[in-house]
Amino acid sequence: MAGRTRTTKKLAQRIDLNYFKRLYPIPRWRRILSVALVALGLVWLLFGREKPYNAGPLAHSHAMLGKNCAACHVSSTVFGKKVTDQACLACHDGPAHNAQQTFTPACTECHVEHQGSFKLAATRDESCTQCHADLKTKNGSTKFAAKVTSFDGGHPEFKIPKDPGTVKLNHEVHLKKDLRGMHGPVQLKCADCHKSSGAYMEPIDYQKACAECHPLVYDRRFEEPAPHKKPEVVVEYVTKKFTDYIAQHPEEVHMAEPADPRIMRPPIPPAKDAAEWISRRVEDTKQLLWRKSCKECHVETFKEGAALPEIPNAAIPARWMKSAWFDHDSHQMVACAECHAKTATSKETSDVLLPAIATCRRCHNSSADAADARCSECHFYHDWTKEKRPEGRSFDVLSGAIRQ
């Protein structure tokens, strides 16, 4: 049997020269899908939602900048533009935290944008504890706690300041049951004297809180009390009142004046004339007010040779803790006595009736069901007493209508 003859020509005829040009099912679908995915991506970019490639919505305070990224993102990097401190300071001042701090974080390290509608000042505790967990200063010393990691982790007891006020007050007396009032027994409540103005209490005002029970009555001839003002103003006021009165009742000049037990004055004979009568009445008023009524609450200083006493301003602080802040409005569901527990038994004016830290920790702690206990709830980073208003930018520039 003769063998098959294999020649180059016959072998070449067996080779399919279009093999690599022909599209088989798998390569064909791979090509179709590649083109389709690219087309789908283009459609998504042109007509789809921006969420997949957007960093996230801005905080409410920056909502007006939503379509003007360049208002904040001004410094180019490899993958985009970052926010610099200068961009923030163009609209907001950022006073230094403390002259002795060894490290100053960038604005965006603490105030993280594109997290939705929330308060940018509500920073994470890590922003604070990166320094305060092991506090270092330029001069090597500090008056603050050096190892604070959280409100219930290393935070010191509140430092209660000394009362700088000059007004004398006994809380126990004022909170007694059946306290004698001008029109019968009364039961005072905290809110009768302490009025909220929002976060803090309004300054104590004599007309609103004191006058109803402590009117500056000075003479039986007048129903209207003396004004609660500086001594020279009071003297001028009562002098005019007596002058006007005696002009209308001249017959009283020649009448003897009965004893006045309020100032331990015995009866006195009739005055020689209207001027003497007025002088006597004014002197009686000064004795009553300076030596009794005003002295009940105020510290008076009688300098040698001075006709009138010096009465310092009340100097009651509106804010007791200078390194922290507190919002009474946010705590209005809590009874005053829950935090100011010693008020009803306080007899001394020098008592500063602020709560201890344990009182706050009953609600504010790190447990899952507790009220917020972040540093930013009570503390500010920036020293706003040194705030300087920036020049600002126009709304058109901020919104992107006009490019700088």
Summary of the structure (lengths in Angstrom):
residues: 404
radius of gyration: 39.9
end to end distance: 95.9
largest distance: 172.9
contacts: 867
relative contact order: 0.13
helix: 35%
strand: 7%
